[in-house]
Amino acid sequence: MEGYSAEDSYRNVQVTYSVEEPLAIELSSPEDRTEPMESPVIVSGKVSDPAAKVTANGAETDAASDGAFSADVELSEGENTIEIIAIVEGKEPAARTITVNYKSSH
């Protein structure tokens, strides 16, 4: 081939990319479908990004440096849905929903 050299067939190409892990919530307590004995109930767990702002039924809290969070959520008599949302700028929000059945001792 005219005008072709072996050097033309080798090119250094460097590709750099990063994979963003999706934001995730790991819930410690309360467990889904349990019957808490007290209100408010402490909702606690960990988020995968410590920069997350976490809300539990509107109660806001910041995650600790290890991602741990906790928030007090008031319960009504009977079935309660608790929605936990974690938000970090630049990432898709993460959400978990659990249901607990509160029976007051009164």
Long-range contacts (C-beta under 8 A, 24 or more apart in sequence): 20-91, 21-48, 22-48, 22-91, 22-92, 22-94, 23-47, 23-48, 23-49, 23-52, 23-86, 23-87, 23-88, 23-91, 23-92, 23-93, 23-94, 24-48, 24-94, 25-54, 25-84, 25-86, 25-94, 25-95, 25-96, 27-84, 27-96, 27-98, 30-82, 30-98, 30-100, 31-98, 32-98, 32-99, 32-100, 33-98, 33-99, 33-100, 33-101, 34-100, 34-101, 35-100, 35-101, 35-102, 35-103, 36-75, 36-100, 36-102, 37-105, 39-74, 39-75, 39-76, 39-102, 39-104, 40-72, 40-73, 40-74, 40-75, 41-72, 41-73, 41-75, 41-82, 41-100, 41-102, 42-70, 42-71, 42-72, 42-73, 43-70, 43-71, 43-72, 43-73, 43-82, 43-84, 44-68, 44-69, 44-70, 44-71, 45-69, 45-84, 47-86, 47-94, 48-94, 49-86, 49-88, 49-91, 51-88, 51-89, 52-86, 52-87, 52-88, 53-86, 53-87, 53-88, 54-84, 54-85, 54-86, 54-87, 55-84, 55-85, 55-87, 56-82, 56-83, 56-84, 57-82, 57-83, 75-100, 75-102, 76-102, 77-102, 77-103, 77-104, 78-102, 78-103
